[in-house]
Amino acid sequence: MARSPSIFARRGPSVLELRIHGIKNTPPGEMLGVAPGDVRADQADENGGFYVPTVDPVDPGDPATPPTVIRREGYSWGMLARYGGGALVAIGQFFVQLAWLLILPFGLCNTAYWTRRIPDQTRTGEWHAGRGAASLRVFALGLTLLYVCALASVSLDLVGTQCLARPSLCPALPGWVTGFFDAPGFDYRGIRVAVLSLVPIAGVLLLFFVSHRARTRYEAGIFGTAAKIRTASDLSGIAAGQPGAPRRPLATDGFWGITRVKLPSELLHVAAAFFLVALLIGWDGVFRSCAPAGVDLPPACLDPATSPLLAKWWLAVAAALAALGLVVVVALVVRQADTTVAGRAERALEGIAASDRDERRHALIRAKLRRREGTAGWMLLVAAAVYLAVAVSVAVPDATVDHRTTVGHHAPAFLGLVIAPSIILGVLLAIALSALGWRRGVPRWLSVIVVVVGGASLLVAVVSTPRDLHLAPLTTAAYAIAALCAVLLAVLVIVWPTGRRRSFAYQGWRGTGPGVIMLLSLGAAMLLSTLLVLGTQCALASTGPTPGCPLSPGGLTTPVAYRNFGGTVPVLALLLAVFVVVVAMLRMRTTPRLTTPETIGGRALREPLRSYRDGRVPQVKSAGKLDFRMLRARRSAALFHRGEPVLGVLAALLAVGVIVAIALPQPLRPALLDLALPALGLIAVIAVVAIAENALTTKERPIGVMWDLMCFLPRAGHPFGPPCYAERVIPELRDRIVAWLEADIAPGAASVEDRRTAEQRAEDELRALTTRQRCKVIVSAHSLGGVLAVSTIFTLGADTVDGLKNVGLLTYGTQLRAYFGRFFPELFGPDALGTLPSRGPSLWKADPWLRQVVEDHRTDGSGGRDPDRRDRPTLRELLTQPDGQVGWINLWRRTDYLGFPDASFKDNEIDRGADEFGPPLYLVTVATHPGYPASSQYMRALRDLMQRL
């Protein structure tokens, strides 16, 4: 990836300014401050890479003009997070785009993995995941099975069981479908179910191939970086036979090379899909003869004298094997949460020489990973065999059933899907609710007991509730126990940390981040599933060219979970909209005077304020026109800063919607469904049209910004999740920095003539990073690019505690402290960055960061060195130079809706202000999130960093 440094060894520019853009895929020309046609690819492909300007800005006085000692390059990564097409054109670009939309909840699941408490790692080549990892992997499996139920509801229930039984219910069903299944040999229910059961399997395989194909574009590069970190760690003695000092996750090879869910997990998810479909069609095949209504299971079905279990024992055994297979898959998923050498293998290493112990440990890890692949492969073969056996058994005509009567006179629902979605939803909701206490210290055994008892009670209550809703005492008691368990879990999450005097004010959603993100993931998956099922119902029942939702007695029906959740969606959306509007109106009534940072150089800020007197935000009633414009811009930006608590409210509303979907055994009132179904049908149609338009005009994934935010960490939760673009970005940035710094000390490095061993490369790299020399690198990162820059610097500093003498960091418009440090404390928190911790934003105060501003001004300093943790240097320590100056400057402004201080709201050596007006033009514009490099403060900060280095 890195070029030969020989071209830099001549007396040319000595400082490399390497710019990294943030979200929204900033074009290279805009990133480098030149016209779009004035850049060229220096080392890049269609999805990203390094670009250089071919001209300097026209105006020599422009602050964007670099000094002659600087070589300016830009790294573009936006398309890596958005690319959604390519080699899968045979499937159809539309289905690929649809698959990316369905993968969205999987990305949230991966994000939830990293919001857990991630322990420091003590060995190279291993990964200890910490609490909640196994449960989260089971949650990810449940999301896959939820999609299987949704696809099966469309193919097996709506089409295979209802539409083909009574074509009059589905006037919009394509004629070729009816013609195919009316052909001789396909005109009875069993063969139709067997054939259409391939649809959910095909859907899961589509998700598998789309995500698998996408991730192979990025992962190759990270393996080399992980190997370099491992080699450097072994050389430094950190892994010399015994457990070394704990190291930050970002600075370990296990973080980049071991954590991701690989092929074994992918195969297990596909196997689970086979098992579930086999169980569904097997259950329906056994009991449909005694439950022709297809909704409730009559007592006669379980009466030994009349039960079909004995008459169809082979099908019942195959379905039982499918259920057992699901249990085994869950157990394997749980076992794969950690990748460590333990037990007998660990004890066996004690008799090996220390010099050989590390290599032996790495060999054991590789062998364990190979065994996992073999086990997952065999499970997939068994699952396919069980599915095939059940499908064949179902497809064979049943002489005890009059197929013509079954087809001609009534259209029962598919029995296997009556309660399956509700059971899977219940398991997912239980895991997500228990995750609320993972970081807050709620004992694992206690939360498991509460969740299991509550879930089992709710299942008993739902199953035992009759159609007339006249509850028996047992059913009432079961509902009461389930409600009591829910209240008890909430009390545990809220009260347990308080009783132990533990504060979580400096963590996202006060330490409930894993549960909040998982609830958002579950809500998104259920919303997409509901849109798929109810949207298909509306489309099939439509009689005109415009899709509608004619609801009539005796018409198409869907599983109750989707109908109930769909009925609550408009209500939940209305409640959220009212909540947001109320907050906005309360905050827009007045014009607050917010604190502003100190600016060095450039124009002075209007209405500056360093601190709040008596902890109160002053209100401005009169000011000049430009001053008022600036104050309102700051107020508008502060309004967007309240996104975190709004997302918390959204997660709570989605949890309520899922509870309603599970707890109500019968559909919501028809009046509410009459309102909800047309709205959901319209949303589904709009989504399909948008996906189709996106597929015809671009290869980018839908909702591009979401992928920027979700995909910067390794895919460690769901195997079908979106690939991590950082797995290509980090190696390329790291190699580029090292190649520049090695230009004077390692001639021929990174060229075809480079014959150095891995140990020699590690030693040269360490010397280039820690020995002061002519060549310097300043990493200039905007917004989310700051996260990529910090991750790269931690891989550079993985093998040293002495600091990086030739690397500086210039960030602007970032969220390192305000958001990432709170959502991912072990990765980007104050202990990792070396800054002060940050509280969350307030919904109701005039300044959402009022408490933090006051606290920062009362606190001495802005973070610093912890002498007791020298073996785990913070970012600040890595960038601290021998004279004590920190090689890190951050620019921010109050008009930026995504920009914050990285160290403190109080004036400090890292944070500075940037101009709040855009570049001088004919019309005055307010500078917001983009445009930092065009400010004079940017060039001043760049020159100051050069002096510090």
N, C-alpha and C positions, 0 to 999 in steps of 0.2 A: 504493500500500500504506500509506503514512504518512498520518495524518490532519492536517488543518490545525492548526498550532500555536497558532492564535489563542486556543483554549480554555485554553492553558497560560500565555499572556502575562499574564493577570491574576495578582494576588498570591495564588497558591495554593501548593501544594507545590512546592518548588524542586528536589527530588531524586527521580528516577525509579529505583525499585528494580525491576529487570526480572529475574524469576526464570525459569530454563530448567531443565526437569527432565532426568533421565538416562534410562537404559534402563528397560524394563518399563512404559512409557507411564503414568507417574504421573498420576492424575486432577487436574484444575485445583484442586478444593477442597483436596485433600491438599497440593498444591504450595503453596497460599497460606495454609494453616493454618486453614481454616474448614470448616464442614460442606459436603457436596456441593451442597446446595440454596442455599447462600449465595454463589454466584458467578454471574456473567453474562458472556456473550460480549461483549467490547468491539469486537473486529474479528476475526471468526473464521468458519469454515465447519465442516462436519461432520468434517473431517480435522485441524483444528488452527487456531491463531491465538492472539490475545491475550485474556486473561480478567482480570477484576477482581473483588475481593470486594465484596459488597454490605453486609457488616457487619464490624466489628472483632471479634477474639476476645473472648469473654465476660469473661474475667478481665483487668482493666487491668494487672495485674502480670505477666501472661504475657509471656515474652520474645518471643513471636511478634507482640505488638502493636507496630505501627510508630509512630515519632514522627510528629507532625502535619505535619512538613515533608516527609514521604516519601509519594509515591504508589506503591503496590505493584501490580504487574501480573505475571501469569504467562503464559509462552508455552508452549503445548502443541504438540508436534510428533509424538507417538508414533504416531498413526494414519497419518501420512505414510509411515512406514517399514513399515506393516503392512497398508495397504489392499490388498485383493486381489480385489474384486468390482466391481460397477457395470455398465458398459454392455455387458459381454460375456455377459449372461444367455442370449442366444440359443444360445451354445455350450454353456451349462450350467455352473453354478457348480462342479460337481464337477471338470470338466475344467480349469477355470480354476485351482482349488486344486492340482490335480495338476501343471499347468504351473508354478506357483510353486515347487513342491517340486523339479521338474527344473531350475529356474533357479538353485537354490542353488549348485551348483558354479561357475556363471558369476559369481556375486557374489564367490566366493573368488578367481576369476581376476582380477577387477577390483581386489581388495585387493592381490593380488600385484604388479600394475602399480605401485602406489605404494610398495611396499617396495624397489623398485630405487633406485639412486642417481640422484636427480632433479637435474639441473643447474640452477643459477641462470639466470634468463632475462634477456637483454640488450635485448630489444625488445618493445614492446607489440604486441598483435594477432597474435603468433606463438607457436609452441610447439616447443621443441627437447626431444625426449623423453629422450634419453640411451641408454646401453647397455641392450640387452635388450628394448626396446620392440617392435621388429619381430618378434623371436622369440616374445614373449608374445602378440602378435596372431595369429601362426600357431598357437600353442598354443590360443588361444581358438577359432580355426576348427576345430582338431582335436576340441575338445570337442563342437562342433555335429555334426561328422561321426560321432563316436562314438555320439551319440544316434540319428543316421540309421541306423547299423548295428544298433542295438538294436531300433528300431522295425521295420526291415526283417526282422530275425530273427524277430520275432513274426508279421508279416503275410505275408512272402514265403516264409519257411522253414517255420515251425511250421504255419501255417494253409494258405497257398497251395500248398505243396509236399507236406507230410506228411499233415496232417489230411484234406484234400480228396482225396488219393490213396488213403488207407486210413482211412475214417471210424471204423473200430473202434478206432483208436489214440486218438481224441479223443471219448470218450462225452459230455463236457461241452460240446462245441461247439454253439452255438445252432442250432436246427433251421432258422431262416430263412436262416442263412449257407449251410448245406448245400443247402437248397432253391434258393437264388438261383444258386449255381454249378453245380447239376445241371440247370438250365434249358437248353434248346437254344441253342447259340451260346456258352455259357459253360462247357461241360463238357469242356474240354481245358486243358492246362497253360499254354499260351501266353497265352490271354486272361485266365486267372486271375492270372498273374503281372503282366500289364499293368495290370489293374484294381487289384490289391492293392498295386502299387507306389505308388499314390496315398497310402497310409497314412503312410509316413515323410515324404512331402512335406507332407501335412496337419499332421503333428505339428510340423514345423519352422515352418510358417506359424502354428500356434497359439502357439508360443513367441514368434514375432515380434510377433503382434498383442497378446498379453498384455503384453509388456514395452513395446512401442511406445505402447500406450494408457495405460499407467501413467506413463511418463516425461513425456508431454505435459502431465500435471497439474502438473509442477513447473518445467519448464525455462524457461517464459516469463519468470519474474521475474529469473533470473540474467543474462539478456541486458542488462537495464538496468543492473545493478550492474557488469557487465564494461565497459559503455560509460562509466560514471562513472569507473571506475579508469583507463581509457584516456584520457579527457579530462583528468583531473587529472594524469596522467603527462605528457601532451603539453604541458600548461601549465607544468609544473615543469621542462621542458627535458630530461627523462630520455630522451625519444625524438626529440630534435631532430636528425634527419637522420643522425646517426652512432650506432653502438652505445653505449648508455649504460652506466652502472655496473651490474653484475649485481644482480638483485633476487631476493628470496626468492620461491619459487613461489607461496605463498599470497597474496602482495601483488601479483600480476600478473593482468591481464585474461585472458591466455592460459590460466591455470590453470582459470578458471571458464568461459571462453567457447570455447576451442579444443580442449582436451584430449579431450573426450568423443567417443566413437565415434558417429557420426551415421548418417544414412540410407545413405550409400554403403557403409559396412561391413555394415549390415543386409542390403542388397540382395546384396552379395557372398556373405554366408553362405547366403542362400536360393539363390543361383545355384550355390554349391558343393553344396548338397543335391541340386539337380536333376542336376548333373553326376555325383555319386557314385551316385545311384540308376540313372541311365542306364548308367553303367559296370558296375554290379552285374548288372542284368538283361541287358545286352548280353553280358557275359562268360558268364553262364549260358546265354543263348540260343545262343551260338556253340558252346560245348563240351559241353552236356548230352547231345548225341547220342552222343558218344564216351566220355563218363564217366558212365554211367548210375548208378553207385553214389553219385555226388554228393559224394564225399569227397576222393579223390585224383585228380590229373590224370594219366592214363596216358601213357606215351611216345607211344602211337599218336596222341594228340591233337596232337602237335607234329611228327609225321612228315609231310613234304610230300606223300607219296603218299596218306595217309589223313586228314590234318588237315582239319577242316571250315572252316578259315579262308578257303580259296579258294571253297568251295561257298557260304559265307555272307559273302562279302566286304563286302557293303553293311552288314551288321550289325557286322562287325569294324571297318570304317572309322568307323562311328558311335560304337562303344565307344572307339576310339582318340581320336576328337575329344573325347569326354567326359573321357578321361584328360588330354588336352592342356588342356582347359578348366579342370580342377582346378589344373594347374600355373600357368596364367595368373592364376587367382584368388589363389593364394598369392603370386605376384609382386606383384599389385596391393595386397594386404594389407600386404606388406612396405614398399611405396613410400609408403603412407599413414601410416606411423608418425610422421613429422615433418610439421609444417605451418610452413614457413619460406619466405622469399624468398631464393633462392640462384642461383648460376650466372649465366647471361646476364641474367636479370631483375634480379639484384642489381647487376650492372655497368651496366645501363641506367639505374638510379636515380642514378648518379653525376653525370649531366649535368642533373639536375633541381634546381631551387632548393630550398634547405633547408626553406623554409616550406611547400612542396608535397610534400616527399618522404614525410612520414609518411602523408598522405592517400593518396598513390599506392601506398605499401606496403600499406595496409589494403585498397585496391581490388584489388591483385594477389592478396592472400590470399582475398578473397571470390571472385574469378574462379577461383582454384585449387579452392576448395571446390565451386563450381558444376560445374567440369569433372569432378571426382570423381563427383558425382552422375550426370552424363551417362554417364560410362564404366561405372559400376556398373549403371545402368539397361540399357545395351546388353548387358552381360555377362549380365544376368538374362534378357533376351529370347533371346540365343543359347543359354543353358542350357536354357530351356524348349523351344526348337525342337529341340535335340539330344535331349532327353528324349522329346519327342513322337515324333520319328523312330524312336528305338530302341523305344519302347513299341509303336508301330504295327507295326514289323517283327517284334517278338516275338509280338504278338497274331495275326498272320497264320498260319493253320495250316501246319504243316510236313509236306509229303507224305512225307518220308523217315522219319517217326516214327509208330509205331502208338500213337495217343493212348489207345486203350482198354486196350492192354497196359500202357502207362505208368501209367495211373490204377489199373488193377485189381490188379496183382500185386506191386508194390513201391513204396516211398515214399522215393525218394532225397532227400537233403538238397539245399538250394539251393546250387548250385555257387559262385555269386558271393560267398557269405558264409563260405566255408570258412576263408579266411585274412585277409579284409579287416579284421575287428576287431583282429586281432593286429598287422597292419601299422600301423594308426592308433594303437593303444596303444603300439607301439614308438617311433613318432615323438614322441608326447606324453611318454613317459617320458624319452627322450633330451633333449628341451628342458628338462624339469623338472630333470633331474640336472645339466645344464650350467648352469642358473640358480643352483645352489648356489655357483658361483664368480663370479657377476656382481659382487657387492659386494666380494668378497675379492680382486679384482684378477687372477684367472686370465686369461691372454691369450686373447682371443677366438679367434684362429686355432688355438691349441693345443687349446682345448676343442672346437672344431668338428671338428678332425681326429680327436680321440679318440672323440667321439660318433658321427661318421659311420662310422668304421672299425668300431667296436663294434656299431653298429646293423646295418650291412651283413653283418657276420659272423654275428650272431644270426639274421638273416633267412635267410641261406644255410643255417645249421645246422638251423633249424626246417623249412624246405622240403625239405631233403635227408634228413631222418630218416625211416626206413621204419616201417611199422606194427609190425613185430616188435622195434623199438628196437635192432636190431643195427647199430651205428654204423660207417660207413665211415671210413677215415682222414681224408678231407676233412671230413666232418661233425664228427669229433672235434676236428680242428684249428680249425674255425670256432667251435665252442663255447669252446675254450681262448682264442682271440683275443678273443672277446666278453667272457669273464670277466677277461682281462688288462686290457682297456680299462676295464672297470668299476672294477677296483682302481686303475688309473692315474689315473682321474678323481677317485676319493676321495683319493688321495695329493696330487694337484694342489690340491684344495680345502683340504686340511688343511695341507700343507707349504709351498705357494707363498708365502702371506703371512708365514709364520714366517721364511723365508729372507730376506725384505725387512724384517724387524723391524717389521711392522705388526700392531697389536692391534685386534681387533674385539670386545673384551669388553663394550663399551658399546652394541652393536647386537644386535637380536633374533636369537637362535640364532647368535650370534657371526658375524654377517654373512651367514648363509645363508638369511635370511628369504625372498627371492623363491622359491628352490627349495623351501623347506619349505611355503609357502603353495600353490605350484603342485602339489606332491605331494598335499596335502590336497584340492585341487580335483580332481585326477585320480582320487584314491581315491574321493571322493564321487560323481563322475560314473560311475565304473566300478561302484560299489556299487549306485547307482540303476539303471543299465543291467542289471546282473546280476539284481537283484530283478525288474525288468520281464520279462526273458527267462525266467528260471527260474521265477518266479511264474506266468507265463502257461503254461509247460509243465506245472507242477503242476496248475493249474486245469483245463486242457484234458484232462489224463489222469485226473482224478478221476472216480470212479464214484458217489459219494454226495453228499449235501448239504454235507458238510464237505470242503473242499479237502484233498487229500492229494498224495503224490508217489510213485505206484507206478512203480518203476524195474524194467523187465524187458527182457531181451534182445530186440532188434528193435522196441523202443518208440520214442517220440519222442526225437529228439536235437537238440542245440543246438550252435552253434559252440563249439569247444574252449576259446576264451579265457574265455567266461562260465562254463563248467563248472569250469575250473581255478581261476578267481578265486573262484567260489562255494564250492569245496571248501576254500579256504584261509581264508575269512572266519571260520568258527567258531574255527579255531586261532589266528588273529590276535587275535580278540576275547578269547579265553581268556588269551593271553599278556599283552595289555594289562591285563586285569582283575587278573591275578596281580601284575603290576608295580605297579599302583596300590595294591593291598591291602598289598603288602610295604612300600612307602614310607609308607603311612598307619600301619601297625602300628609301624614303627620310630620314627615321630615322635610317636605317641600314648603311648608307654611312659612318658615322663617329662613333667614340667610345667616348661617353661622360663620364666624371668623375662625378658621381652623389654623392650627400651627403649621409652620412651613420650615423647611430645612435651610441651613446656611448655604448660600451659593458662593462659589469662588470664580470670579471673572464673569463677563457677560453682563446682560441687563439686570438691574435690580428687580426683585419680585414686588408685585403690588400687594398691598395690605399684608405685610409680613408679620409673623407672630412666632416667638420662640417657645413660649410655654403658657399654660393656663394659670391665671391667678386664682388661688383658692379652689383649684380643681373644677372650674366652671368654664363652659364654652361661651364666649361673648357673642352677642347677636348684633348684626350690622343693620341699622335702619336707614342710613343715608351715606352715599358714597358717589364717586364719579362713575360715569357710564362704563368705562373700561374696567374700573375696579369692581363694579357690580357684576360685570360679565365674568371676571375671573373668579369672584367669590361663588357665583352660581355654578361655574364649571367644577370648582372644588366640591361643592355640595353634590353635584350629579355623580362625580367619581366616588364620593363617599357612599352614595346610595348603592352602587354596585358592590361595594366592599361588604355588604350585608348578605352576600350570597350563601355563606356557610350556614347561618341559622335557617335560612329559607329552605336549603336542601334538607336540613334536619326535620323541618315541618313536613316537607314532601315525603320523606321516608316514613314518618309516623302515619301520614294519610294512606300511603300505600300499604302499610301494615294493617290498617283498619280494613282496607278493601280486601286484602287477602283473607283476613279473619272472617269477613262477611261471606266471601266465596266458599270458605270451608264450613262455617258453622251453620249456615242455613241449608237444611236438607232439601228444601223445595225452592223453586225460582222465586225471585222477587215479584212484587205485584205487577200485573201486566201493564198498568199505567206507567210505571217507571221504566219497564222494558220498551214500551212504545216510544218513550223519549230517548232512551239510550241507544237502542239498536240503529235507528237511522243516523244518529251522530257518529257512532262507531263505524257503520258502513261507509259513510262519507269520508271519514278519516282513512279507512282502509283503501278506498278508491284513490284518494289524493296521494297516499303513500305509493301505491302501485304506479300511478302516472309519473310521480316524481322519480321513482327508481327507473322506470322505462326511459324517461327523458335523460337522466344521468347516464344510463347505459349507452344511449345513442350518441351523446355529445362528448363524453370523457371517460377515461379509465379510472378516475379517482373514486374512492369509496364515498358513499353518502355520509353526510354530517362530518365533514373533514376535521373540524376543530376538535371534536370528541376524541378522535384517534390520536391527535397530537397530545392530549392530556392524559390518555390512558396507557399509552404504549411505550413509555420511556423506561419502564422497569421490566426485568425478565419475566417471561410468561411462566409463573409459578403456581397458578391456581387452576385454570381450566386449560386442558390440552388443545381445545379448538379455539382458544382465545386469539386475539390479533397478535402478530409477531412484534417483538420488541425492536424498534428501529435503533435503539442505543447499542444493540449488539453489533451493528455495523459502524455506527457513529463513533463510539468510544475507541475502538481499535484504530480507525483512520485518524482521529484527532491525536491520539497518543503517539502513533507512529510519525505523524507530521511534526509534532513538537520535538520528539527525540531526534529525528533526522536533522532538523535545523540546529539543535544544540550540539550534535556530534560533528558538525561540519569541520571544526578546527582540531578536534582531538582524536577522531577516528576516521582517517582518510579511507575512502572506499567502502564505508559502511552503507548497508542497504543496497549495494550494487551487486551485479552478477559476480563480481570478483570477491565478494565478501565471504571469507572462509573462516570466520570466527566461530568458536563453539558457543553454545547457549550460555555457558558460564562467563565466557569472555564478553559476550554482548551485554549480559547483565551488569558486569563490572564497569564496562565503558559507559553504559547508560547511567549508572549510579554516579559516576564521576562527572558526566555531562550535566546532571541535574543538581548536584550538591557542591560543585567546585565553581567559583566565580570565574567567568570568562567573557570574551567579547560578545558572543551571540546571546541574545535574549529572546524570549517569547512572551508576548502579552496577549492573553486570551480575552477577547472582547465579546461578551455574551449578553444577549437581550432576552428578557422574559424567560420562557422555558429553556432557552439556550443556556441560562445560568445553571440549571440543574445538570445539563449535559457537561458543562465545563467543570463543575465541582466533581462530578463522577469521574471525569478524566483525570483531574488533579489527584484524586485519591488513589487511582491506579498508578500514577507516577510516583506517589509518595508511599506506596505500599511497603517498600523495603528500607525506609529510612526514617529516623526520628530527628534528623539534623536539619530538616527544612530544605526547600527548593530555592536555590540561590539565583536561578536564572529564569524563573517563571513568575509572571505577574497576572493578576486577574482584574478585569474591568467589567463590572456588571451594571446593568441599567434596566429599569422597568421590571425588576424581578420580584418573586414571591418566596424567596428562600426561607426567610424567617417567619413571615406572616402566615403562610399556608403550608408549604412543603415541610418546614421544620416542625409544624404542629401535627400534620397528618401522618408523617413518617419520622417520628422522633429519633429512632435509632439510625436512620440514614442521613437526615438533614437537620436534625434538631440542634439545640444549643450545645450539647455535648460533642456533636460532630463538627459544627461550624466554629465553635469558640465564641459565640455571641450570647447576648442576653436572651432569655426565653420570652415568648410573646403570648399574651392572652388572646382569646378569640374576640371577634367583633361583636358589638352590641346592636341589637335591632332598634332600640328605642332612643338612645342618646344621640345628641346632635352630631357628635364625632363618634363614629363606631369604635374608634381606638382610644377613647378618652382615658379609660383606666390604664391602658398600657403607656400612653403618653405621660400621664402623671407618675406612674411607677418608674419609667425610664429616667425622668428628671430627678427623682429622689434617690436613684441608684448611682453609686460611684462607678465610673468606667463604663465600658460597653462590652464586657466579656474579656477573656484572656486565658492565660496558661494555668493548667492544673498540675502542679508539680508531682502529684501522686499518680498521674496517668500519662507520664511521659512516653510510655511504650505505645500509646494510642494517640498520636498527635492529631489535633484538630485542624481544620482547614486554615484557621488563623495562624496556628503554629507552623504549619507547613510553608506558609507564605511570609512568615516573619523573617526579615533579613538580619544579618549579624549586628547591625547598628540599632536594632530594635524596631525599625519601621516596618509596617505591614504592607506587603506588596499586593494590596487589594483595595480598590476604590469602587464604591457603588453610587450611582446617580438615581435620584428619584424625584418626583414632584407630586404635589397634592392633586393636580388635575389628571393624573394617571389613574385610570380605573383598575389597573392591574399592577401598579408599581408601588413598592414599599421600601422602607429602610431595612437593611440586612443586619445591622448591629444594634441600633437604638434610635429612638425618635429625638434624643438629645444629640447635640453636635458632638461628633466623634471623628476619629481618623479614617474611618471607612466610608461613612455615608456623607454625601453631599447633595445639594440641590441642583436642579437643572432648570433652564429657562422654561417658563410656562406659556410663552408665546412662541408660535412657530417661526420659521425663518422670515426675515424681513421681506415682505412682498407688498403688492399693491393693497391687498385687503388684510386686515388683522385676523389671524387665526389663533385659536387656543391649542397649544400642544398637549396631547393626551398620551396614549401608550406608545405609538411609533415616533420616529423622528429624533431620538436622542443624539445620534452621531452628528446631526446637523447643528447642534447647539455648540456654542463656544466653550461651555463647561466640559464637553466631551474631550476636546483637544487639550484643554488644560489638564484634565485628569490623566490623559494619555502621557503627556510630558512629565507630569509629576511621578507617574509610575516608572517611567524610564530613569528618572533621577534616583528613585528608591532602589532600583535594581542595580 
